[in-house]
Amino acid sequence: MTGSLTIPATTPGASIHTMTDLLRSLIHQTRLWRAALFVSMAVILWLATAKLDHPIEVSSWDKINHLVAFIEVTLLTRLGWPQMKALHVAVAMLGFGVLIEIVQFPLPYRETSLLDVFADSLGIAAGLILWRFTGARLSTTS
């Protein structure tokens, strides 16, 4: 469902209701979310395989970086394909995490780790839980 983005009129006394309307309008922009997902996955794959002089990190602990990245791609997947079953999202995202580790395996400056896949799995679970309690509500209410 890809309708046009309509931004509600705002006034100085705009309510939370207006913000909810804006979020509901944005949440249905599946083409936007799909594009954002593919760009995000490309950036994540590049960051996971590039030899960087100065690593870009969310946290100094690598597993937090995996957790955050997979929360993001899971939420973007849910936004891009809101009708997709959670199990299918989880399998697809876990496949992406395993792919990263496989690509890293032959790289001498990278390290393959099952703990990274575990952190990815936690991020996927967290993303699905966040979607269940926030995104799914916004996408189904009018």
C-alpha positions in Angstrom: 0.0 0.0 0.0 1.8 3.1 -1.2 -0.3 6.2 -0.9 0.9 9.7 -1.3 2.3 11.4 1.8 -0.1 13.8 3.3 1.1 16.0 6.1 -1.7 17.2 8.3 -2.1 21.0 8.8 -0.5 22.2 12.0 -1.4 25.1 14.2 0.4 26.5 17.2 -1.9 24.3 19.4 -1.4 21.1 17.3 -2.1 18.0 19.3 -0.5 14.6 19.7 -3.3 13.5 17.4 -1.7 15.4 14.5 1.7 13.7 15.1 -0.1 10.4 15.1 -1.7 11.2 11.8 1.7 12.1 10.4 3.2 8.8 11.6 0.3 6.9 10.2 0.8 8.6 6.8 4.5 7.9 6.8 4.1 4.3 7.9 2.3 3.4 4.7 5.1 4.6 2.4 6.3 1.1 1.7 8.5 2.1 -1.3 10.3 4.6 0.9 10.9 1.9 3.6 12.0 -0.7 1.0 14.5 1.7 -0.5 15.8 2.6 3.0 16.2 -1.1 3.8 18.2 -1.8 0.7 20.5 1.2 1.3 20.9 0.3 4.9 21.7 -3.3 4.1 24.3 -2.2 1.5 25.9 0.2 4.1 25.9 -2.5 6.8 27.5 -5.0 4.4 30.1 -2.5 3.3 30.9 -1.6 7.0 31.1 -5.3 7.8 33.6 -6.0 5.0 35.6 -2.8 4.5 39.0 -2.3 5.9 38.5 1.0 7.8 41.3 3.0 9.4 38.8 4.5 11.8 35.9 2.1 12.4 32.4 3.6 12.6 30.8 2.3 15.8 27.7 2.9 17.8 29.4 1.3 20.7 32.9 0.1 21.5 31.5 -3.3 22.1 31.0 -4.8 18.7 27.9 -6.9 19.7 25.9 -3.7 20.5 26.7 -2.5 16.9 25.2 -5.8 15.6 22.1 -5.5 17.9 21.4 -1.9 16.8 21.9 -2.7 13.1 19.6 -5.6 13.2 16.9 -3.8 15.1 17.0 -1.2 12.3 16.9 -3.6 9.3 14.1 -5.6 11.0 12.0 -2.5 11.5 12.7 -1.4 8.0 11.7 -4.8 6.7 8.4 -4.6 8.7 7.7 -1.1 7.3 8.5 -2.2 3.8 6.5 -5.4 3.9 4.0 -4.9 6.8 2.0 -8.0 5.8 5.0 -10.3 5.9 4.9 -12.9 8.7 7.2 -12.3 11.5 8.9 -15.7 11.1 9.7 -14.9 7.4 11.2 -11.5 8.5 13.3 -13.3 11.2 14.5 -15.9 8.7 15.4 -13.3 6.1 17.2 -11.1 8.5 19.1 -14.0 10.1 20.1 -15.0 6.6 21.5 -11.6 6.1 23.5 -11.9 9.3 24.9 -15.3 8.4 25.8 -13.9 4.9 27.8 -11.2 6.5 29.8 -13.7 8.6 30.3 -15.9 5.5 31.6 -12.9 3.5 33.9 -11.9 6.4 35.4 -15.4 6.8 38.1 -15.1 4.1 39.0 -11.5 4.9 42.2 -11.4 6.9 41.3 -8.1 8.6 37.8 -9.3 9.8 36.7 -12.0 12.2 33.8 -14.4 11.8 31.9 -15.0 15.0 28.8 -17.0 16.1 28.4 -14.4 18.8 27.8 -11.8 16.1 25.0 -14.0 14.7 23.6 -14.3 18.2 23.7 -10.5 18.6 22.0 -10.2 15.2 19.3 -12.6 16.5 18.7 -10.5 19.6 18.4 -7.4 17.4 15.9 -9.2 15.1 13.9 -10.3 18.2 14.0 -6.7 19.6 12.9 -5.3 16.3 10.0 -7.7 16.0 8.9 -6.9 19.6 9.1 -3.1 18.9 7.1 -3.6 15.7 4.5 -5.6 17.5 3.9 -2.9 20.1 4.3 0.3 18.0 4.5 -0.1 14.3 1.8 -2.7 13.9 -0.7 -0.5 15.8 0.0 2.5 13.7 -0.2 0.6 10.5 -3.6 -1.0 11.3 -5.4 1.9 12.8 -7.0 4.7 10.7 
